[in-house]
Amino acid sequence: MAMLDASPFQEWVRAFDGYERAKRRWDAAGATGNRALIDYLRPELEGASRDLDVAIKTLNKQVR
């Protein structure tokens, strides 16, 4: 039986959790209407989105 490399799955979970956390913060900041807070959180959301995209691409390449 072949061994399964779980690292792509673990990386996706980590990236998804990071994106979900950043998205919740972004949504909450939007509800406050505080432009400074929204601008402060924008790089976090953008970075988390990039990380999730990379994790998805890596997962799709390695696990098919």
C-alpha positions as CSV (number, residue, x, y, z in Angstrom):
1,M,0.0,0.0,0.0
2,A,1.4,3.4,-1.0
3,M,1.9,6.0,1.7
4,L,-0.1,9.2,1.4
5,D,1.7,12.5,1.7
6,A,-0.6,14.5,3.8
7,S,1.4,17.8,3.6
8,P,-0.7,19.2,0.7
9,F,-3.9,18.6,2.7
10,Q,-2.3,20.1,5.9
11,E,-1.1,23.2,3.9
12,W,-4.6,23.7,2.4
13,V,-6.2,23.5,5.9
14,R,-3.7,26.0,7.3
15,A,-4.2,28.4,4.3
16,F,-8.0,28.0,4.5
17,D,-8.0,28.7,8.2
18,G,-5.8,31.8,7.7
19,Y,-8.1,33.1,4.9
20,E,-11.2,32.4,6.9
21,R,-9.8,34.4,9.9
22,A,-8.7,37.3,7.7
23,K,-12.1,37.4,6.0
24,R,-14.0,37.4,9.3
25,R,-11.8,40.3,10.5
26,W,-12.3,42.2,7.2
27,D,-16.1,41.7,7.3
28,A,-16.2,42.9,10.9
29,A,-14.1,45.9,10.1
30,G,-16.4,46.8,7.2
31,A,-19.3,46.8,9.6
32,T,-17.6,49.4,11.8
33,G,-17.2,51.7,8.9
34,N,-13.7,52.6,10.2
35,R,-11.6,53.2,7.0
36,A,-8.3,53.1,8.9
37,L,-9.1,49.7,10.3
38,I,-10.2,48.4,6.9
39,D,-7.0,49.7,5.3
40,Y,-5.0,48.2,8.0
41,L,-6.5,44.7,7.5
42,R,-6.4,44.8,3.7
43,P,-2.9,43.4,3.4
44,E,-3.7,40.5,5.7
45,L,-6.7,39.5,3.6
46,E,-4.8,39.8,0.4
47,G,-1.9,37.7,1.7
48,A,-4.3,35.1,3.1
49,S,-6.0,34.9,-0.3
50,R,-2.7,34.4,-2.1
51,D,-1.7,31.7,0.3
52,L,-5.0,29.9,-0.2
53,D,-4.6,30.1,-4.0
54,V,-1.1,28.6,-3.8
55,A,-2.3,25.9,-1.5
56,I,-5.2,25.0,-3.9
57,K,-2.9,24.9,-6.9
58,T,-0.3,22.8,-5.1
59,L,-3.0,20.4,-3.9
60,N,-4.5,20.0,-7.4
61,K,-1.0,19.3,-8.9
62,Q,0.0,16.7,-6.3
63,V,-3.2,15.0,-5.5
64,R,-5.2,13.8,-8.5
